[in-house]
Amino acid sequence: MMMKENNMKKIMITVNGKPVGDGLWIDKVTYAPIQRTDRFTGDSKSHPAAVVG
């Protein structure tokens, strides 16, 4: 399944007003975290992150 960029939202997590990490991409519909692979491999596709628990 291929997601469009407009179906994702980046949220920034802060501690005492300072950003922690690069942010978290979530799906706007399901609020599931999205794993962005283009940062590491140059691939522009998005893949759902693994569910732990």
N, C-alpha and C positions, 0 to 999 in steps of 0.2 A: 504494500500500500504506500502510495506516495502522498506526502502532505505538502500543501502549499504554504509559502511563507506567511500568508495572512492568517493561518490557523494556529500560529504559535505566538507566544508572548514571553518576553524575557523579564524575569523579576530579579532584582538585586537584593542581596541579603547584607545587612549592615549590623555592626556591633559598635555602639557608642558613636554612631554617625559615620563610621568608616566602612567602606565596602569590603566584604569578605569573598574572595574568589572572583571569578569572571561573570557570575550571574547564573541563573538557572532558567532554562527554556522549558516552558510547559505548553501543553495543548490547550487551546482556549475552550474546547468543548468538554474534554474529559478531565482536565487538570493533571494529566499524567505527565511525568517528566520526560523530556525528549533528549536523547543522546545525539549530539551533533558530531558527525565523524569527519567533516571537512577540515576541522581544526588540526587533525592528525594525519589524514591521508589525502587531502585535497578533494575528496568526494563531497558533492553538494547535497547528497541525499540525507534525510533525517531518519533515524531509527528509534523506535520506542526503547526506553531504558529498561534494563532487567529489573524485575520486581523481587525485592528481598524480603523474606519474612515468611 
